[in-house]
Amino acid sequence: MNGPLDLRVLVLLLASVVVGYIAYMHPAAGGAVVVATTVVTLLYLLMGTGGSGSPPPR
């Protein structure tokens, strides 16, 4: 992994920990957790591919 990807993974992990904590403290927020997980997954995919859907050039 290169430098920027490592930082992105760290940011996404931090976001998932925060969302997980909120879901633990407020179980009724389950729907919001699903939406947040979907958004984080899409952002990860877009950041990893450059937004074009194909692998980034080497």
Steps between C-alpha positions, in 0.01 A plus 500: 500500500611850432483793741166663409318166502629428850362834620166434329471160666577657838230766449246238395582281798459797733163582342384141538599496868302819563194362319531170684513678834192706416315184395600331825379789712178556299369171358211679327755661267541173305361645177739791516788260555410314181492826306831613651662166417380526141637853467837403647522201266420711195752766603766232546429358157506843336823603673666171409410511131528869426125515439508327162423146613827364367819435696728803543788524252845397616 
